[in-house]
Amino acid sequence: MRDRTILFQPTLALFLLLLVGLLLLISPDRQPIPRALAAAPQATVVNMEVSAFLDDTAVKVDSTPANLNSDILQRFGRSVVNYVDGWRFQNVAIPPGVIIVSATLSLNPALWQTGIPIPVSLVGEASDDAADFDHAQTLAHLRPRTNAHVDWALVYTPTTTFMSPDLAPVLQEIISRPGWGSGQALVLLAVSSGNNSAYLDLFTFDFRPDQAARLSVAYRSAVGTDTPTPTITPTPTRTPTPTRTPTRTPTATPRPPTVTPTPTATITPTATPTATPSATATPTATPGLDLSLATPIECWQQVSDANLGAASQISQYACRPDWLESGPERVYALSLDAGEPLQLELTYPPQGPDLDIFLLSGALPSMCQAYGDRFLSHTANSAGLYYLVVDGYQGAIGSFELNVACPARPTPTPVATPTPGVRGFLPWVMR
């Protein structure tokens, strides 16, 4: 009996050891190996830029606000009064329902800057397909705005391309609108704030298309985005069953496939293709002078004229972009030789209109060679036809005198008007 007890003790110990291991294996506190989570969708990046003259603007918010879809530059910030800048991006290839990961606006500084900081608030236009900034459209500062906005204070003087903070919330609100669709247009606005007069000028599409505003947006699909993080549920303790009889899984009896009758092919006559004419792209009008209206003028000539009734085609000139020349222009054409000096004098009454004089080598405001408020001096770089433009500062209209001097050419000698001589006879006297 003693021998059987001794043999039983190792067997009992082994059994207890196996039982403890089994209990540990099925314990509810055991941490199961988590399943690998699905990888997040990869972001798609879309780059776009302002691509038309009417797609960038600056509105001076004063008593007479107007769309300054600027010929040359775009004022960014505040200059005595507030400005609202706008940029329109066409054919935005962002489908509805996606998640905006990031969005950045890139701008390019031009010639003038008056200091820092320049505080603005960046918002979007709350519309499904934003219109351009034509004068017939709603002015930029009156357009509906997104609730989302990003405050931005420019605290350094940029000399090259500079970028905005992340505008993802603004873009997300626009593309989440019920009427948004890929290929539509969106508008971003910069609303100046604060009470200082700090501003800088930006290049516009019309003056420098390669320096126009750009927008870069990264987005990803919303599929699986809202799936919650899996919660690890502990495995419940299994109660061993003395005898587990497996349940027989019924085997499906295959049904014979249904024979689909083969349709008889019907010969359809081939339609003769009709040639569709290709759409002709309508070029975007570029602002500039109508040179056919220019009046020929000569050196040493004096002109008395007025800009009343003349066309107003340019509001800013590249050589002096901070002057708002919104009045009508009187244009004159003058031929100069290469290296020939030119001196102009513009006179008007002391209390008269505030007029300015510009010298252009062509129709575009970017071709401005020199400027002056009353005097202009310039040496022609090349021989050809030059255009003298008398324009009204901030809409000024009135009369003026323009004196044209070409020092390299001799002053014309005045020709005396002949006076009738005394006839060699006396009139008859009636007596």
Secondary structure as GFF3:
##gff-version 3
##sequence-region A 1 431
A	DSSP	alpha_helix	2	25	.	.	.	ID=ss1
A	DSSP	beta_strand	44	49	.	.	.	ID=ss2
A	DSSP	three_ten_helix	53	55	.	.	.	ID=ss3
A	DSSP	beta_strand	56	60	.	.	.	ID=ss4
A	DSSP	beta_strand	73	77	.	.	.	ID=ss5
A	DSSP	beta_strand	83	92	.	.	.	ID=ss6
A	DSSP	beta_strand	99	107	.	.	.	ID=ss7
A	DSSP	beta_strand	109	113	.	.	.	ID=ss8
A	DSSP	beta_strand	118	125	.	.	.	ID=ss9
A	DSSP	three_ten_helix	140	142	.	.	.	ID=ss10
A	DSSP	beta_strand	145	154	.	.	.	ID=ss11
A	DSSP	beta_strand	162	163	.	.	.	ID=ss12
A	DSSP	alpha_helix	168	175	.	.	.	ID=ss13
A	DSSP	beta_strand	184	192	.	.	.	ID=ss14
A	DSSP	beta_strand	199	203	.	.	.	ID=ss15
A	DSSP	three_ten_helix	209	211	.	.	.	ID=ss16
A	DSSP	beta_strand	214	220	.	.	.	ID=ss17
A	DSSP	three_ten_helix	291	293	.	.	.	ID=ss18
A	DSSP	beta_strand	295	296	.	.	.	ID=ss19
A	DSSP	beta_strand	302	306	.	.	.	ID=ss20
A	DSSP	beta_strand	330	336	.	.	.	ID=ss21
A	DSSP	beta_strand	341	347	.	.	.	ID=ss22
A	DSSP	beta_strand	355	360	.	.	.	ID=ss23
A	DSSP	three_ten_helix	365	367	.	.	.	ID=ss24
A	DSSP	beta_strand	368	372	.	.	.	ID=ss25
A	DSSP	beta_strand	375	379	.	.	.	ID=ss26
A	DSSP	beta_strand	384	392	.	.	.	ID=ss27
A	DSSP	three_ten_helix	393	395	.	.	.	ID=ss28
A	DSSP	beta_strand	399	405	.	.	.	ID=ss29
###
